[in-house]
Amino acid sequence: MVNFEYRITVHPTDSLSRMAYFCSQEGACSIEEIPLGEPTKLEGILNEYGVQGWELVQMIFGKDGLLACWKRKTSTLDRNTDAEVI
């Protein structure tokens, strides 16, 4: 039987200096005001966890940073923590 383990990580605004994701009242969403290096920093976070076998489930942006929800398959439930977990 395949099991999943989940991890939630927090990445404060100081790790991503200025990334803004806006949604209008009509529901149209866009990314605005992104300095040149920001996509590379976000890509680094995604690749860091991806190499460890984690799949991004959802990313939530807020004024203090972003919260990422990850999952990966495991044959047994393993509680090893190799990253900051909340």
C-alpha positions in Angstrom: 0.0 0.0 0.0 1.3 3.4 -0.9 1.2 6.0 1.9 1.9 9.7 1.8 3.7 12.0 4.2 3.0 15.7 4.2 5.2 18.7 5.1 4.3 22.3 5.5 7.1 24.9 5.2 7.1 28.6 5.8 9.4 30.9 3.8 9.5 34.5 5.2 9.5 37.6 3.1 13.2 38.1 3.7 13.9 35.0 1.6 11.7 36.5 -1.2 12.1 40.2 -1.2 9.1 41.3 -3.2 6.7 39.0 -5.0 3.1 40.0 -5.3 0.1 37.9 -6.5 -3.1 39.8 -7.0 -6.7 38.8 -7.8 -9.3 41.3 -8.9 -12.9 41.2 -7.8 -13.7 39.6 -11.1 -11.4 36.7 -10.3 -8.6 37.6 -12.7 -5.2 36.9 -11.1 -1.7 38.0 -12.1 1.8 38.3 -10.7 3.0 41.8 -10.5 6.1 43.8 -9.3 8.5 40.9 -9.5 12.2 41.8 -9.4 14.5 39.9 -11.8 15.9 37.5 -9.2 12.7 36.5 -7.5 11.5 33.7 -9.9 15.0 32.1 -9.5 14.6 32.2 -5.7 11.2 30.5 -5.9 12.5 28.0 -8.4 15.3 27.2 -5.9 12.8 26.4 -3.1 10.8 24.2 -5.5 13.9 22.3 -6.7 15.3 21.9 -3.2 12.2 20.0 -2.1 11.7 18.3 -5.5 15.1 16.7 -5.3 14.1 15.2 -2.0 11.0 13.6 -3.6 8.5 16.2 -2.3 5.7 17.3 -4.7 4.2 20.7 -4.2 0.5 20.5 -3.4 -0.2 24.2 -2.8 1.5 27.5 -2.2 -0.2 30.3 -0.3 1.2 33.8 -0.5 0.7 36.3 2.4 2.1 39.6 3.5 4.7 37.9 5.7 5.9 35.3 3.1 4.6 32.1 1.7 3.5 28.8 3.0 4.1 25.7 1.0 2.3 22.3 1.4 4.2 19.3 0.1 3.6 15.5 -0.1 5.6 12.5 -1.1 5.0 8.8 -1.4 6.4 6.5 1.3 6.0 2.8 1.9 5.9 3.4 5.7 5.0 6.6 7.5 8.4 8.2 8.2 8.6 11.1 10.6 12.2 12.2 9.7 12.5 16.0 9.5 15.1 17.4 7.2 13.6 20.8 6.8 11.8 23.4 8.9 8.4 22.0 9.7 5.5 23.8 11.4 
